Amino acid sequence: MNLSDKVSVLKQVGGKRASLFHKLDIYTIKDLLLFYPRRYEDSSRILKVKDAIPGSKDTFKLKIIAKLQDRNIRRGLDILSYLAEDETGEAEITFFNSRFLRSQIKIGDTYLFYGKVDYFKGRVSISSPEFEPINRVKSLGKITPIYKLTNGLFNKNIENSIDQVINLNLFNENLSSDIREKYKLIGKNEAIKNIHYPKDRKSYIEARQRLIFEELFLFELSILKNKVQNKEADSIKFNLDERVFDFIKNLPFKLTDGQQNVVNELFRDMNQGRTINRLIQGDVGSGKTIVAIIIMYLAYLNGYQSTIMAPTEILAKQHLESFRELLEPLGLKVRLIVGSTPKKVKDDILSNLEIGAIDILIGTHALIEENIKFKNLGLNVIDEQHRFGVVQRNLLKNKNKKAASIIMSATPIPRSLSLVLYADLDISIIDTMPVGRKPVKTLAINESMLDRSKAFIKSEMDKGHQAYVICSLIEDNEEFQNLQSVEKVYADLSKYFKDYSLALIHGKMSPSEKNKIMEDFANNKINLLVSTTVVEVGVNVPNATVMMIYNAERFGLSTLHQLRGRVGRGSDQAYCILYNLSSSENSWQRMKIMQESNDGFYIAKKDLEMRGFGDIFGTRQSGIPNLRLADPFRDKEILKYAAYEAKKILSEDKFLESKKYSYLNNEILDFYADLN
């Protein structure tokens, strides 16, 4: 048996069951072994009746001494109960609608029972427990892995499949003996066994530590190797033409200190002919776009073309307006290419681009198509980088490997973490906001303040301003009855705001429908936009002064901050109303953080502390691996040591070409293949 074998080679995994495994992204034996449990049921600790703790789930070894009840309470409800004992006391064991168990439980026999403990009429009570005869124990009395499932696939199916391969030691060791000894890490195969079937808490911790170190080590090794290769690549030297300084001086506004610092860093690197791979982080509304415009103007003055890739058509079109306003008076030709661009227009753009008659091309992912060729591409800019995967970014880079690459992100990450996550990039942070930009006033409300909030929105619209209302669901769902769907909220608000122009937008609409609505909203043809989080990125409507977010408790702090950043983009005071329908202390603590701060980096830090790295960056589109066990924020100490060891290896062999380290190249490729 090999790791690459299909999961269908296993016993009891036929075509139908294999298709269920596929729904969980399990295609091979390797996928199966790397499908770690999401939690564990620990029935290994056997308690005495006298030590039972109400509310806890525990295991008891009990002898059945009598049947207490076996009757029909009412239609649809049967009750079967027994009196059981150990040497310390009695317990009542109760089953509901399980009369078939009468033949399985016998008076005088001893069983292991695992279930939730309660007290009923002064006696320990265990309802609907799992049980096994003491002489035929198979599943109880141990730590049992619990896996993520899909309809039709049961935990025992996954366990049975893993049992067939768990002891075959199929993995090659990918950490050297020196590293394992230095950090007291167990071997790879032992870690795989113990993550699925830990004998005790110690073996579980050892397995996690080993696998977390490995994930972070391979991640760091890959991005640091990429950085070395980038530094070795040919690059373009840009001359600092005086006209770019005149351009900055003649802007209708003064650059903030943060913007100027980033511009200076880029000018220095470009003038020295250094390879440019730089991440520009800035809070929502910090003014990253003008930095891109300045750098693109410098590229033009040096005879190079530039391109900027945006995640949505509406954002690309907004960039087109901004770039044309500032650059076309200086003679630059700026064009736009998106998915909806008519073929005739697109063909004209392609031909002009190839002969160098277009200086700046703005677009969406349409930019990475093979037929888009530049005469002399010198600069790539990617906006809202978390919306594009690594593959998309590299396809744009491949248009000219010498070209400078700038990646812009409005998703703040604490600097200490970003230095490691983006170790292959130089990092600049715009840490100041434009003059005159007022912090958004934020208020968290419950249902009692809903009517007052609607009245406030009406008062803002009466002043000529616009508003957003954000919901987490598109349509009503029985599973989430406490959540307000965007369709229901739109229907309710249409009655309340009947004298105003409202529109509904959500992700199931076609791109053309969404773009038309967003354009109408940007042009003030719509007073109130009811939306899902599709507005999170790249909508610049300075006239929008209020946003209300329904079920704010459902969103992470970083998402709430991104959404809030859609208002307050003009000179008028803006407001964000967080409608929290939860009564939990944790949700109100999160609302308090939003009310107290407009600092995206502070909020991101708090979000990481409260939710963990995986919930925030656990998306393959982020360009950051969807790590199975590791959390770079929680595991920052392990990350530090993993990065140290990766740097040490690359200092010996920067391309991992020697016989000693060549196997690590394959490990890196496998690591990313497993996570994509």
N, C-alpha and C positions, 0 to 999 in steps of 0.2 A: 504493500500500500504506500502511495506517495501523497505528499501534500497537494499536488496538482490534480489528483484523481477527482472525478466528479462525485458529488455527495450521493448520487444515485447508485454507486457501487456498494453502498452499505445495506445491510439486511433491514428489511421493513421500510426501505425508502424507494418505493416505486415511482413511476412517472407522476402520479397525482400528488404524492407527498413531496416529491422533489420540487414541484412547482410551488408548493407552500413554503418550502425552505427558501426558494428564490425570492419570494416576497420579503424575506428578511435579509436579502443580499447574501445568502449562503448558497454558493454554487460549488465550491470545492471543499475537500477535507480541511484545507488550511483555513478557509472562511469559517468553517464549523468550529475549529479549535480556537479561533480568534474571536468567536462570538461569546463574549464574557457574560456571566450572570449579571442581572441588574440588581439583584439582592439575594439574601440567603434566609432560609428558615432554619433556625437552630433548635433542633429537638434533642440535642445530644446531652443536655443537662437534665437528669431525672430528679424531680423534687419529691419530697414527702408531702402528704396532704396537709400536715400541720404548718408547712412552710409556704403554702399557696398564697400568692399575692393577687388580690382582685385587680382585674384589668390587664394582667400580663398573660402572655401566651407561653405555656410551659408543658413539659412532658411528665407524666405520672405512670408508675407501674402499679396497676390496681387489679384486684381480684373481684370478679362479679359475684355478689352474694344474694341478690334478689332482683326480680323485675318489679318496678314500681308502677308503671303505667304502660298501657298498650291500647289506645282508644282513639276514636275519631272525635275531635273537639267540635268541629263544624265542617261544612262542606269545603274541601280543599285544604284541610289542616288535620293531619294525624300527628300524634305524639307518642313516642316510645322512649321510656326512661328506665334506667337501672340504678340500683344501689351498689356501689363498689367500695373497696377499702384497701388500705395498706396497714402496716403495724401502728401508724400514728393517728388514723382517723378515717372517717367515711366521706364519700363524695357522691353526688348525684350526676349521672351521665345521661344527657338528653339528646334525642334526635327528632327532627321534624320531617314529616312526609318521607320517612325512610323505613317503612314497615318491612321491606325486603331484608333488613338487617336482623330480623328475628332469628333467622336460621344461621346467621354468622356469629352471633354472640351467645355464649353458653354459660349458664350458671355454674360457678365453681372454677371456671377457667381464668387465667391471668393474661392481661393485655397491656401493651403500652398505649396510652391515650395522649394525644397532643392537641391542645385547644386553648381557647381563651377562658380564663378563670373568672368566676363571679361567686357571690354569696347569695343563697336563696333560702329563706326561712332558717337562718342560722347554720346552714350547711354549705360546704364547698360545692359549687355547681359548674359543670363543664358542658357547654352546648355544642352540638354537632362537631365533635372532635374527629381528627384522623385517628385510626387505631389499627394495631396489628397484634396477633397472638404472640406472646412472649417467646414461644419456641419457633416462630417463623418470621422474625423481624427482618424486613428488607429495606424499607425506606426511612423508618423512624429511628430515633436514637443516634442521629448524626446531623451534620450540617448539610442541608440540601440546597443546591443552587436553584434559583428561580430566574427564568429567562423571559425576555420580551417575546410575546407570542403574536400569532395572526390567526384569524378565524379558521378552524379546522385542524390547527396544530396545537398539541398539548405539551406541557412541560416534560412529561414522561417520554414523548417522542424524541425531543432534543437530547434528554439524558441518555436514552437508549442508544442514540447514534454516537454520542460522545464516548460512551462506555466502550464502543468497539475500537476506538483509535487512541484513547487517552494514554495508554501504556506502551505505545509503539515507538515513542521517542523519535518523532519524525522531524523535529526542527534541528537545524545546524546551529551551533553556538555562534552568536554574533557579537559578543563582548569578550575581549581578551581576558585571559586568566589574571593578568595584572590588575585590570580594572575591577574584576569581580572580587579579587582578594582585598584590594584597597578599600572598596566600599561595602565589603561583606555582603555581596549579592549572590543569590543562589543561581543555579544553571537555568537555561531557557526551558528545557523540557520539564524540569521539576516545578518551575514557576507556572507553566501551563496546567500541570496536574493540580497544583494547589489553588489556582484561581478558580478552577471548576469544582474541585472537591477538597476544600481545606479540612485538614484533620482537626484543627483547632484555630483559635484566633492568631496565634503566633505564626502558623504556616500561611494563613491568609495575608497577614501583614508582609511577610517575607516575599510572597508572590507579587503583591501589588508594588512593593518597593522596586523589585527587579524589573517588572514590566514598565513601570513609570519611568525609571531611569533609561531604559532602552528606547522608549518612544521619544523622550526629550533629547537623548544623545543622537539618534538618527536624524531628528528634525534639525538640530543645531549643526550637525555635520553637513547636511545637505545645503542649508542656506549659507553657511560659511564657505563651503566649497564653491558655491555659486558666486559669492562675492569675490573670491580669489580669481575665478575665471573672468568675471566682469572687469576687474582691475587690469587683467592681462590683455584684454581685448583692445583693438585699435579704437581711438576716439577722435573727436573733432575739437580743434582749438578755435575758439571764438574770440575775435578782437572786440575790445570794448569801445565801440564807436561813440563819439561824443553825442550823437543824435539821440541815443537812448537816454542819456541823462537829461537832455532838453525835454524829451517826451515826459519823463517823470516830473520834471519841474513844472510843465504846463498842464498837468492833469487838473481837472476841476476840483480836486480834493487833495489833501496831503496824506501821504502814506503814513500808517501807524508805525510805531517803533518796531512792532513785531513783523509787519510786512517788509519794512526796509531792511531789517536784519536778514530775513530769508533771501531777499533780492541780492544783498551783498554776498551771502554765502554762495549763491548760484553764480554770480558774476565772477567770483574768485576762482571757482572750480572750472568754469567754462573757459576763462582766460588762460588758465594753466594747462588746458588740454587734458584735464583729468576725465576719466570715464564718469559720466553723470548717471547715477541711479539713485534718485533722492525722493524720499517720502516727505511731503509737506502736510503736517497735521495742523488743523486749526478748528476751533470751535465753530458751531453753526453761526454763519454771518460774520466771520472774522475777516473775510475779504481775500480768499485764496485766488479767485478768478483774475483779479488785477495783476497778481504776481505772474500768472500764466501769460497774460497779455504782454507784459513787459518783456518776459523772456522770449516770447515768440517774435516780438519786434526786433530784439537783438539778433535772433536767428536770421530774420529777413535781411537785416543790415549786413550780415555776413554771407548772403547769397543762398540761404537754405530755406526749404519749405518746413512747415510744422503741421501737426495734426493734434486734435484734442478729441478724445472719446468719452462720451457721456452715457449714463445708463438709460435715459429716457429721451424720447423725441422732444418733449416739451422743454427739458433742460438744454438739449442741443440747440433748439431754436432760440432760447433765451441767451445762450452763449453767442449765437450768430448776431443777435441785435447788439449785444455789448461790444463784441469785437469789431463789427462794422462801424459802430458809432465812433470808436476811438482810433481805428487803424485805417479805414478806407480813405479818410481825408489825407492820409500820408502816402497814399498810392498803393496800399496793399490790396490784393484781391482775395476776398474771403468767401468761401462757398460752404454749403451744407449738403451732406448726403446721409439719408436715413432710409429705413425700410420702405417707407411710403413714397420715396422720390420717384417720379415717373421715369420710365425707361429712357425717353428722349433726353430729358434733363440730365439723367445719370450718365448717359453716353457722352454728352457734351462735357460734363465735369471730368470724366475719366480721360478724355483726349486732351483737355487743357491741363490736367494735372501732370500728365506724362511729359508734356513739352515745357513744363515749368511756368505756365500762365496763371496758375493758382498758387498763392503763397501760403494760405492757411486753409486746411480742410477740417471742418467740424462735423462730427457724426456720432452715431450710436455704434453698436457692434457690427453694423454694415461696413465699417472701416476695415475690418480684418479680412474681407473677401479677397481672394487671390487676384482678381482682375483689377484691383486698385493698385496702381503703380505710380511712384513718384519719380520726378527727374532728379531731385537732390534733397532727400528728406534729412533734416538735421535735428529735429526735436519731436518727441512724442510726449503728450500729456494725457494722463488718464484721470478723469474726475470721478469722485465717489468710488474709490478703488474696491471697496468691499462688495460692490455689485458685480464685479468681474472676477472670474476665476483665473488661476495662474496661466492656464492654456491660452485664454483670450489675450492676456497681457503679452505673452511671449509671441503670439502671432503678429501683434502690432509691432513689437520690437524687431521681428524678423524682416520687416520692410526695409530696414537698414540697421545692421547690428552696431554700426558706429554711432548712430544717432543718440543724443542725450535722452534720457527717460526721466520724466517727473510724474510722480503719483501723488494725487491730492486726496485727502481723507478728512471728512467731517465727523468721523467716529473717534472721539478722543480715547486714548489709552494712556495710562500712567507711563511717564517717560522711562522709568526703570524697566517696565515690562516691554515697551515698544523697542528698546535697544536690543532685546533678545529675540523677540518675535520677528523683527525686521532687521536682523543682523546683516543681511545681504544688501541693505540700503543705508545710505546716509540719511539722517533724520533732521528735519527742520520743523520748528513749532512756531506758529503765529499765536503769540500769547497775549495779544492786545486786541480790543474791539475798536471799530471805527468811531471817531468822535461824533457825539450826538446820538449814538445808539443807546436807547434806554433799556435797562433790564426788564424782562417780561414779568409783570406781577402775577403771581401764581396763587391760586386758592383751591384747596381741596374741600369738596362738599359731600354730603350724603343726600338721601332722597328728600329730606325735609327742606332742603334749599334749592331743589330743582326748579320750582316755579320762579323764584327770585332770579336764578341764573338765566332762565329764558328771557325774563323781562330785561335783564342787563344786556343780553345779546341784541334784543330789539332796540334798546336805547343807542347802542353803538351803530347799528345799521341806520337808525334815524339820523345819525350824524354824517351819513354817506359812506361809512366804513363797511367792510365785509367780514364774514366769519366762517370758520370751519367747525363742523361737528364730526368727531372721529369715533368709529365703532370697531370692535374686534371681529365681529362675525358679519358675513354677507347676508345670510338668511337664518330664520329661526331654526333651532336644532334641539331635539328632545333631550340630547345628552347635556346641553348647556342651557337649562331653562332659566337660570339667573342672569344670562347674558343678553344684552340688548343688541339685536341684529340691525345692520345698517338699513335694511329694507323697512323694518318696523319703525325705527327711529325716524326715517325719512317720511313715512306715512303720518306719524304723529306730529312731526314738526311742520309738515305741509298744512295741517289744519291750524296749528297755533300761529304760524307766520304766513297766513293766507294772502296777505297784501304784499308779500315780498317774492322775489324770484329765487327759487330753490333748485338745486340739481343734485343728483345722486351719482356717485362714481365708485366702482369697485373692480377688483382684479379679474372678474369673469367677463368684463366688457372687452370688446375688441380694442386694439391699440388706437384705431382711428376714432372710435367713440370717446375713449378717455382723453385723447389729445384735443378733440373738439371742445369737450366740457372744460378742460383746463385752460384752453385759450380763451373761452368765453368768460371764465372766472378771472383770468389775468386782465381781461379787457373790461372788467366791471359790469358785465352783462348778467352776472349771477351774484345775488347778495349773500346767499348762504350755501355752502358746499357741504353736503353730508357724504362722508367718505370712509373707506377703510384706510389702512396705513399706506395705500399707494401714493399718498401725498408726502410720505416721509422724506423723500429725496428730491431736491432740485426744483422746487416751485418757489418762485420769487414774486410775491404779490404784496408790495409795500402797503397797499390800502387795507389789507386784512389785519385787523387789530385784536381779534378775539378767537380763541380756540377752546372748544369744550370737548373733553375726551371721556366718553362713556366707558364704564367698566375699566377705569384707570388701573385698578388692581391687577388686571390681566397682563399689563405691559411691564417690561423691565424698565429700570430707571433710564438707561441709555436710549431706549426707544422713545420714552416719554420726552426726554430732552430733545431728541431729533425732531419729534413732532412739534414740540413747543417752538422750535426754531423756525417754523414756517410763518409765525407771526412776529411782530416787532422788527420788521425789516425796513420800516420807514421811520419818520421822525416822530410819529404819534405814539403815545403810550399804548402798549399792548398788554393783553391779559390772557392767561391760560387757566381754565376751570377744570379741575380733575374730579370727575364724578365717580367716587369710590363706593361701590355697592357691597363691599366686604366689611365685616365687623372685626376682622382679625387685627390683632395688635401690630403684626408685622406689616400689613398693608398700610396702616396709618403711619407707621414709622417711615415707610418709603415715601408716602405723600409729604411728610414733614421735610424730608431731605429736598424734595422738589420745590417746596415753598421757600426754603431757606437759601437756596443757591441757584445761580444761573451759570455756574462754572462747570463746563462739560467735563473737564479733567477730574474735578473733585467728584462729580456725579458718577463718572465711569469707575473711579476707584471704589466708591461705595457700592456700586452695582456688582463689581467683581467680588467684593467682600460678602455680599448678601446672596448672590446667585451662583457665583462660580464662573470660571472661564468657559466651560462647555456650553452653558445655556446662552451665552452672549456671542461667542465666536464659533460655536459648533455648527458651522455651515460650510459646505465645500466651496460655495461661491465666495467665501471671505478670502480665499487664497491662503488661509491658515489651515493646517490639517485638522480634521475632525478627530482629535485624539481620543482613543478609546478609554483610557484610564487617567492619563496625565491632565493636570490642570496647572498651566504655567504660573498662575497667580498663587494658588494654594501651595503648589510644589516648587516655589521659587528657590528654595535651598538646593533641591535636587537639580533644578534647572541650571543653577550656577555651576555645580560640579560637572554636569553633563556637558555644558558649554566649554568648560576648562579642558576636559578630556578631548573634545572635538578639535579645539584649537591646537592642542598639543600634537595630535596626529597630523593635522594639516601643516604644522610647522616642519614636520619631518618629510611629508609627501603631499604637496599642495593639490595634486590631481588624483591622488589615490591610485597611482599606476604601478607601484612596486608590488612584488609578490606578497609582501607582508600585509598590505592593506587593500589589494585589489578587490577582495571579496566584499569590502564595505560599499563599493560602488553598486554592486548588485543588491545589497541590503537596502540602500537608499532608494533605488528604483522600486524594489518590492514594497518598501514602506509606503511610498506614495501611491503605488498601485492599489494596495490594500485599503487605502483611505479615500480613494476616488471612485 
